[in-house]
Amino acid sequence: MLANEVHHIVGRESGKRNGWSQAQIDALSNLMSVSHDCHKRLDAAEQGKTFKPKVTIGEDGWPIDAP
């Protein structure tokens, strides 16, 4: 899977709470490229939630493998 989104290693809200400037929050050293699903998983983990990918069910009642 290709990386197509940018994730803040130290989140924007956490950076603001810690007194970081906007330039520090958006610095390249605080960014990483991730896929969409990975980004959702990381954001959910930061919020104390669990990311459950959506499963598509076929006509036969069994899950369809993602491409």
C-alpha positions in Angstrom: 0.0 0.0 0.0 1.3 3.4 -0.9 1.7 6.3 1.5 -0.7 9.0 0.4 -1.3 11.0 3.6 0.8 13.0 6.1 0.7 12.2 9.9 2.0 14.5 12.6 4.2 12.4 14.9 3.4 14.7 17.8 -0.2 15.7 17.1 -1.3 19.3 16.5 -3.3 19.5 19.7 -0.5 18.0 21.8 2.1 20.3 20.2 -0.1 23.4 21.1 -0.6 22.1 24.7 3.2 21.8 25.0 3.8 25.3 23.8 5.1 24.4 20.3 5.0 27.0 17.5 3.1 26.3 14.3 6.4 26.0 12.6 7.6 23.3 15.1 4.3 21.4 14.7 4.6 21.4 10.9 8.3 20.7 10.8 9.4 17.9 8.5 11.0 16.1 11.4 7.5 15.9 13.0 5.8 14.5 9.9 5.7 11.0 8.4 4.0 9.7 5.2 1.5 6.9 5.8 -1.3 5.1 3.9 -5.0 6.1 4.5 -5.7 3.0 6.6 -2.5 3.4 8.6 -3.4 7.1 9.3 -6.8 6.1 10.6 -5.2 3.5 12.8 -2.7 5.9 14.2 -5.3 8.6 14.9 -7.6 6.1 16.6 -4.7 4.9 18.8 -3.9 8.5 19.8 -7.6 8.9 20.8 -7.6 5.7 22.8 -9.8 3.9 20.3 -9.4 0.8 18.2 -9.5 1.0 14.4 -11.6 -1.7 12.8 -11.3 -1.8 9.0 -14.6 -2.0 7.1 -15.2 -5.6 5.9 -17.2 -6.1 2.7 -19.4 -9.2 2.7 -20.1 -11.0 -0.6 -23.4 -12.5 -1.7 -22.3 -15.9 -0.3 -22.1 -14.3 3.2 -18.3 -14.6 3.4 -15.9 -11.6 3.6 -14.4 -10.4 0.3 -10.6 -10.0 0.4 -9.4 -6.4 -0.2 -7.4 -5.9 -3.4 
